[in-house]
Amino acid sequence: MFAARTILLLILLLTFSLHHIAAHIMPTECCDMYAQKYVRRMKSFYKTPQDCSLPAVVIVAATGDVVCADPKKLWVKRAIQNLQRKNPPSAVHHLTHTSSPPVSGGS
C-alpha cells in the first residue's frame, strides 16, 4: 500500500514537472476570438505566434488592457501603421517568452 502511494506521488510529480517544462517551450499566448470594438489610445501591439490556430494582433491599450484584433480589419492595419510611424522601436513587441492569453474583449 505504501509503495503504491509512493509510485502514484512520483507519477504526479513527474506529470506536473513535464507540464511546467512544456509551458516554457510551447507558445501559450493565442487568441480565442477577436474584439468587436475599436480600441482607443493604443500604446503598442504584437502578433500572436504562428502556432496559434487564430492569427491575431494583440493590441495593448494605454490603460494596459490587451485585446485580440483581426489582422485583416482595416482599423487594425491602420493602427499598426500609426504605431510603427510614431515609435518604431518600442511600438512592436516580440514574444520572447510565454505568458497568459490576452483578454479577447474590447475596452
Secondary structure as GFF3:
##gff-version 3
##sequence-region A 1 107
A	DSSP	alpha_helix	2	25	.	.	.	ID=ss1
A	DSSP	beta_strand	42	47	.	.	.	ID=ss2
A	DSSP	beta_strand	57	61	.	.	.	ID=ss3
A	DSSP	beta_strand	66	69	.	.	.	ID=ss4
A	DSSP	alpha_helix	74	86	.	.	.	ID=ss5
A	DSSP	alpha_helix	88	91	.	.	.	ID=ss6
###
